[in-house]
């Protein structure tokens, strides 16, 4: 999504853009936004597919871990937000300047690029997931498309008829391009807020409604899920949960860019060493904290709700979503407790959840790819207008490439796992870099309180431990899956 005002450059800090921070809670709430966009990215394939599958497999055993994962990684997120507000530097630019040895910074940029390529496979899985959901909800469209193609090219029509979700996947790709090609930050924020609030309210309402069905969660089971417990056959899943839920590596890269486009750094202005600058920076950092923790509440509610549905409905029936039947199995979460009439509502909702993550990821990746190519000297971005033109190109490329990946590999869950593996390998790097920024790059008077440092270190240690186990294990399983 591109800002169509070619005179506006969110990466510059002109003096005329300086704005005093809000003084009341209501005024501050009206200035949040980047976190809501991030919540839209977070609540997607991982929560709908893998979190639900783990709930279906283990019941409520890992409820405590999901809550811990959603909360603890936000401390890494807010430190990145603190850095971008006080310096005006986006994530990739900050990585390149992490050392006086340029080769180190460039190596970190290439690391991000390789991870991003792997996550495009994940976007392919989301494209296919949307196609599967909508094809099950409206199968007539796929059949009509196949018949039309068959009249022109019989062999191609037969192929489409046996892969009826393909027409919907193509429509998903085209709609994604249409939404992000000429969109501004404000348009992204408004559209995403509507989707995130709607999906969260519906998912939480459905979870609460389980209490009136035969699948009502047992209170004792929920309490056991809040106690520290990892079954012997669930160690790998425990590491997967921590890697999947909450803020992931891609979201940590995205957040500073959305903070810049919201205007937080522009409102603070360049650091002139004055007490006025320091007060503005502190004020907008407080707004950023409110933004981050508000989004944490939103995506935690959605994540827990999806987990509850899997644990309360699918687990007793021993139904675990997997393979090409993933969406059909997931639909049983609503069909079982509430009747057949809810299946189509779930399918539309599932498509919406996956779609919002798809279009937001494509929008963010387009921005970051242009930044990456500019920093590496492959292209030259000399103005906001040129940046917009390049971003528009990638707003077309990313959805098309994601669609191509799905047409090549039709297992959305497998594709999500590949992206998840790349993120799991990158998350420790971003956590370490964030701690480095905290102690060596942040303006001394803007450093966080000691309690925040404690939780930041807890997050770092947890991330390193999880990565040490999950990355080799996931890589081994992924290779064996072929």
N, C-alpha and C positions, 0 to 999 in steps of 0.2 A: 504494500500500500504506500503510495507516494504522495508527498505533500505537493499539491498542484500550484501553490504559490511559489514561483521560482525566485522571488526576492527574499524568501525566508530561509535561513540556514540554521538549523538547530545545533550545529556543531560550532557556531561562533558565539562569542560572549560580548556583544556590543553594549556600551554603557547605557544606551537608551532603553535596553530591555530590562534593566534592573527593576525589581519589584519587591516591596516589603512583604515579609511572610504574614499569613493570616494570624489574627490574634485570638479567635474563638474556635472552639471545636467544630461548630457548624461550618465556619468559613474554611477550616482546614479540610473537612470532609469533602467540600466542593472542589478541592484541588487534588484529590487523589485520582488515580487512573492507571498508571503503569502497572500496579499490582493486580488490578482487575484484568488487564490484558494478559498478565502472566498467569493468573488463575485460569483464564480461558485456554492457555496453552497446556497447563499442567493437567487439568481435568480432561483427559482424552483417552488415548489408547491404553496407557498403563492402568488407569483407574477402572475403565470400563471392561477391559479384557483381562489383564493379568491379576489385578487386585481382586476382582470378582472370582476369577478362577482359583486363586489361593483360598479365598473364603469358602468356595465350594469344596475344596479339597480338605481343609483343616478346620472348618467351622470358625468359632470365635477366638481360637488360640492366639492369634497374632494381633488382636485389637490394640494391645498396649504398644506394640512395635509400630503400628501405623501412626498412632498419635505421636509417639516420640519422633518418628521420621519426619512428619509434617511440621513439627514445631522446631526441632533443633537446627535444621538446615537454613531456616530463615535468618539465623544469626550471621551466616556467611553472606546471604543476599543483602542484608542491610549494610554490611561493611563495604560491599561493592558500591551500593548506592551512596554511602558517605563519600567514597573516593571520587565518584563521578561528579557529585554536586560541588565538591570543593576544588576540583581541578578542571572540569569540563571535558575530560578525556573519555572517549568510549572504550569499551573493553579491549578491542584488538589494539588500539593505539597505546593503551596502558601496558599491554603485554609486550609490545615491541620495545618499549622504553624501560623495561624492568631491569635491564642490565646495560652497562656501557659497552658490552660486547654485543654488537648488532646481531651476530649469528645466533645468540641465545634467544633474543626476542623473535627473530624470524622462525626459529625452530618451533617456538610456542605457537606462532601463527599457523604454521604448516600442520601442527598437531590439531589445532582447531579445525582446519580445512578438511583433514581426513575424517575427523569425527563427524563433521557436517555432512560429508558425502554418505557416510554410513546411516545417518539419521534420515537422509532422503529415502532410503529403503523403508524406513519406518513410516514416512509420509506415503509411500506406495501402499503400505499395509492399511493406512487410514483411508486412502482412496478406494481400495478394494472393500474395506469394511463398510464405507458409506454405500458403495454399489450393492453389496450383499443385502444390507438393511433395506434399502429402497426397493430392490428387486423383489424381496419377500413381501414388502408392503404393497407394491404395485406391479405384480408380475406381468400385467398386460402390456406394459411399455416395452419390456425386453422382448416379448414374443412378437409384437408389432414391428419392432426394429429389425428383428431377425428375418421376418417375412419380407420386409422391404428390401433388405440387403440380398436375400435369397433370389428375389426376382431379377436382380442385377447380376449377382455373382453367386451361383448356387452353393459352391463349396464354402465360400465365406459365410453365407447365411446359415449353413449347417453348423459351422464352428460357433457362431454367435448364439445360435439356438441352444447349444450345449454349454455355453458360458453366458447365461442370460443376464448376469450382473454387469457385463462389459459395457452395454449402452449407458447404464446409470453411472458407471465409473467415468466414462467419457464426459457425460453431462457435469459430473462433479468437478472434473478438471476445468471445463469451460467456465463454470460459475465461479470457481476460485480465481481464475484469471480476471474475469469481469469485475470481481469485488476488489482485488488488490492492485489493479493496474493504475487506476487514477484516484485512489483513496488517500485522504489526508489522515494525520494522526487522530484528529478529533472524530473523524468518521469511524476509524478503527475502534476508538474507545467507546463511542456510543453504541455501535452495533454489538461489540463484544459484551458490554455491560448488560444489554437486553438478553443476550443468549446465556450468559453466565448466571444471572439472577434467575432467569426462567428455568434453566436446567437444574440449578441447585434447589429451588423451591419444589419442583416436581419430584425430584429424586428423594428429597427429605420427606415430602408428604407421602410418597409411596412407601417409604420405609416405616414411617409412623403408622400407616394404615395396616401394616402387617399384624399389628396387635389385635385387629378384629378378624383375623383369619386363622386357619389351622396351622399356619406357619409362624405364629406369634413367637418371637424370640424368648427363650427361657432366661429369666433374670439371673439365675445362678450361673448359667453358661457365659453370660455377658461379664459377670464379676470375675469368673475364672480367666476370661480373656484379658482382664486388666492386671493380672498377676504375671510376673516375669516367668515365662515358661517357653521352652523351645523343644518340641518333641524330637526324638532321634531321626525320624524320617522327614523332618521339616527344616533341617539346618540350611540346606540350599535355598529353600523358599524364604526363610527368614532374611537371608542376605539379599535375595531378590526384592523383597518387600521394601527394604531400606533404600535400595537403589532406584526403585520405580516410583515410590510415593513421594509427595512433597516436591520441593524445588530440586530439579535435576541439573546436570551440567549445561544443557542448552539454555535453560531458563536463567542460569547465572550469567551466561553470555548475553542473553537478550535484555535483561533488566536495565543495565546502564543506558542502552540505546533508547528504550522507552522513556526513561527518566529524562534524557536529553530532549527528546521530542516533546515531552510534556512541558519542558521549559524550566525545570528546577535549577539547572546550572546557569542558564541565562538570567534567571531572576536574581541569583546571587551575584553574578558578574565576576570579572577577573579579580584575583587576589591582589589587592593593593596594600595589604598589611594593616589596614585601618580597623578600628574597633567596630565601625559600622559594617564593614564586610564580614567580620567575624559574627556579629549578631544576626545578619541576614543568613549566613551559612548555617548557623545553629537553628534558626527558625525553619528553614526549608528542609534541613535534615530531620527535624521533628515531624514535618509533614510527610516526608518519605517514610519514616518509621510507621506513622499511622497508616500510610498506604500499604506497606508491606504486611503489617500485622492484620489489617482488615482483610487483605487477600488471603492470608493464612487461614483465617476463620472460614472464609468461603470455600477454599479448596479442601480444607479438612472435613467440613460438613459433607461435601460431595463424595470425597474418598471414603469416609466412614459409611455413608449411606450405601454406596455400591458394595462395600465389603459386607455390610449387614445383609443385603439382598442375596449375595452369594452364600453366606454362612447360614442364613435362616431358611432359604428356599431350596437352593441347589444342593447344599451339603446333605440334608436328610434324604434326598432322592439319589445321591451319588452321581450327580450330573456335573461333569467338569468340562467347561468350554475348551475346544481345541480344534485345530485344523479348519477345513472348509465348512464344517458344521458349527463353527464358533457362534455366529450370530443366532442361528436357530436354537442352540442350547441356551444362550443368554436370554432369549425371549421367554423362556420358561420361568424366569424370575417373576414376571408379571402375569403371564398366562395361568400359571399354577394357582397363585393365591387369589387373583381377581377375575379370572375367567378369560375366555377366548377373545372377547371384545377388546381387551387391553393390549393384545399382541401387536396390532398395527400401530398403536400409540407408542409402544416401546420401540418398535422398529424405526419409526420416524425420529424418536428421541435419541436412539443410539446413533443414527446417521447424523443428527445435529451435533452431538457430543464430539464425534470423530471429525466432522467437517470443520468446526470452529478451531480445533487444534491444527488441522491441515492448513487452513488459510492464514492463520496467525503465524505458524512456523514458516510458511512460504514468504510472508511479508517480512518477517525478521531476517530470515536467511538472505533475502535479496539485498537488504540494507548492509548486512555484515559482509556479504561476498564483495560488494562494491568497495567497502572499506578495506577489505583484505587485499583486493587487487591494486588499490591505490597505494596502500602501505608497502606492498611488494614491488612497486614500480612498474607493474604490468599495464596499468592505465593511469591517466592523469585526471584527477578531479580538481578543477580550478574554480568551480562555482557551484552554487546550489542547483542551477539549471542543468548542468552537465551531470551532476550526481543523480538527479531525477531521471534523466534519460537512461543512464546505465541501470538504475534500479528497475525501471519499467521493463527493460530487456529481461532481467532475471525474474521478474514477476510473471513472465510468460514461460520462461525456461523451467523453473522449478516444478510447477504443477504438471507440465508435460513429461518431464523426466520421472516424476513420481508415478504417473500413470503408466509409463513404459515399464518401470520396475515391477508394477503389479501384474501387468500382462505377461511378464516373464516368469514371475514367481507368485502363484495364486494363494499362498498361505499367509493371511495377514498376521497371524500370531508369530510365525517364524520371522517375518519381516520386522515386526515390532521388537523381537528379541535381538536382532542384529543391531538395530539402533540403540537399544538399551545397553548392549554390551559395550558399544563405543562410548556411550555416556558414562558407564560405570568406570571405564578406564580413564576418562577425562576429569571426572568429578574430583579425584584427589589432587590433580594438578591445580584446578581452580581454587580448591580450599587452601592449598599451600600458598598460592599466589596471593589470595586474599589476606592471609595472615601476614605475609610479607608487606603488602600495602599498609596494613594496620600499623606495623611497627616502624616502617622506614619511609613511607610515602605520604601518610596523612599529615596535614597541618597540625602541629603539636597541640594547639588549643582546641582542636576539634576531635580529639581522641575520645573513644567511648569510656563508659564507667567500668570499673574493675569487674562487676558482675557480668557485664556483656562480654568481657574478655574471657571469663571462665567458661561461659557457654560456647563461645567461639572455638576454644580449644577442645571442649567436649565434642563439638561437631567435627572438628578436624580429625581427632583420634577415631571417632566412630566411622568416619568416611574412609580413613586409611585401613582400618581393620576389615571393613566390608569389602573394599577393593582387593585386598590381599587374598581374600578367599574367593570372591565371586567372579572376578575377571578370568582367572585360569579355569575355574569350573564351568563358567558359561561358554568360554571359547571351546573347551573340550566337547561340551554337549552340542554346541552349534555345528562343529565339524562333523560329529557323528550323525547329525540329523540328515546329512546328504547321502 
